[in-house]
Amino acid sequence: MAHVEFTAQLHRYVETPVLDCEAARLGEALAHAFRVNPRLRGYILDEQGHLRTHVAVFIDGHKARDRQGLSDALSPASRVYVLQALSGG
């Protein structure tokens, strides 16, 4: 089962589940997390369902490529990390 985690920084704003789920694509794994906590969706995806500009997703240590379709493949052993980018000076 794919393992999905969100950074602690994001947890300050919304409850972020750590979960293991059966998913072949990134979008499926995120959809599972959004079913656990629907409020999380607005922090991760924009109105078109694309990853927000300030969100980065890593799958097995590699940055997700498809920010719009969320079609990056997952294996049963994949580890997915969802981070909010920090900005400022």
Phi, psi and omega in degrees: 000139178291142180254128182238129179226149177243149182293155179297328180302317179293328181297339177295335185257329184207147179296128183243113181285143166262124186216158172244131184213157174272114181209135179268341183225156180304315181302323179293319180294317179294321178301322178296316178297323180289332175291325178291318178219096183301330180296335181298327183306316182295337177277336185258318184246149176274188184295337179270359181085014178264157176300136176296153183304321185271011179250133175240140179236132177242133178243116181052040176085359180245139180295134178300139184267321186265090182282345182260309182272345180055040186265007178305134183285145174240147172258168179300337181260008183296147174242122183248128177240128181248123184235148170263127180289144177262145176221167180127183185231000000 
